[in-house]
């Protein structure tokens, strides 16, 4: 049974031309699937399909609570996370202590989706399209 509980040490940062903002406090879920496209390379007499990996791709999804007009994740922060904006997204599931794995990627905001339910918490869903290679891959490096 896994012993790691997400969120207890997590650090999530967005860095752009306006500076770096910490959006850890408001997050409820973060997914960052690193996937690859495959090209079929089967020959004419093959009995089963064969594939080779080609290009990697990552679409990061962040979900959290909006804090209304105030930081963190208030209206000013949400304005910095509108579609087509770009920046560096940095996440550290085990905290920022030296030696812990950290990931960083240059991203474009693909989708920013506030949800305003009646008499309930305002949520904010963000989709970030990674552009290029990871700037830091926590699976292979730490800093």
N, C-alpha and C positions, 0 to 999 in steps of 0.2 A: 504494500500500500504506500502511495507517495506521501512524503512528509512535508514537502514544500507547499506553503499556502500563499498564493499570489496576493500581492498588495501590501503585505506587511513591510517590505523594504523597497518596493517598486519606486523608480524615479522615471518620470516622463517629461521631456523638455521639447519645446519647439523654438528654434532659433531662426530668425530672419533679419532683414535690414533694420527692424525696430528694436532688436535685442533678443534676449532669451527669456522665455516665460515658462514657468513650471506649471504643468496642468495635471500633476500627479494627484493632488488632493481630491479632485472631482471625478476621477476615473472609476468606472465600474467594470470595464472589460476592454482588453486589448488583444487583437489577433494580428499576427504578422507572418502569414504563410509564404514561404519561399518555394516557388514552384518553377517548373521548366516546361517548355514546349517540346514536343517529340515529333520527329519526322519518320515516317514509315520508309524503311529501306529494304523491304522484302524483295527477293528475286522471284522470277516467274515460276520456278519449280518448287518454291518453299511451301510447306504444309501449314505453316503458322506465320503470322506477321512478325517482323523484326523492326525495332525502333532504335533511333539514336537521339540523345538529348541535344537540343539546340540552344535557345536563348532562355535565360532565367527571367523571372518576373515576380514582383511582390506588390500586393495591394494591402496596405495596413488599414485596419479598422479600429478606431478608438471610440468608445462609448463612455459617456459620463453625464454628470448633472450640470446644468447651467446655474450660475449663481446670480441670475438677474442682471442688475446693473453693476455689481461689484466684482472685483477679482477674488478668487481665481475663476476663470472661464465665465466672466461676465460679458457685457456687450462689447467692450473694447477688445478683449481677447478673441471673441467670436468674429469680430471684424477683420482681425489678422488671419483668420482661418477660413476666409471665403474662397469659393472655387476659383481656380486659376492662379491663386497665390502660391508662392514657393518658399521653401525653407528646409532646414535640416531637422529631422525628427530623431531624437535620441531616447532610447529606453534601456533601463537597467533593472531587470527583474529582482536582482539580489542586492540592490543598493549601489551606491556610488563609491564605496570603499575601494582603494587601489587593489587590483588583482581580481575584482569581480567582473564577470562578463558583461559587456555593454555592446549595444548595437546602435548604429547611426546610419542614416540614409538621407540623401537629397531627395525631396519629394515635391510633387505638385498636389494641391488640394483638388481632388476630383469631385467630392461631394461633401457638403456641410448641411446637416439636417437637424435643425432644432425641432423639438416636438413639445407643443404646449397643451397638455391635457387639462381638462376641467378639474379643478380642485385637487391637483396632484403635482408632483415634482416635474420641473421642466428638464427634459433630457436633451442631450446633444450627441449626434452621431457624426463621425468624421471619417471619410475615406481618403487616404493618401496614396497616390501612385508613385512608387519609387522610380526614379529615373537614373539609369546606370547601375553600376556595381554598388554594393554596400560600402559605406565609408569606413565602417568598423563592423566586423562580424564576431559576435560574442562566442560563437562556436569554435573559432580558431584563434582569437586574440582577446586579451584583456588589457585594460589600462586604468 
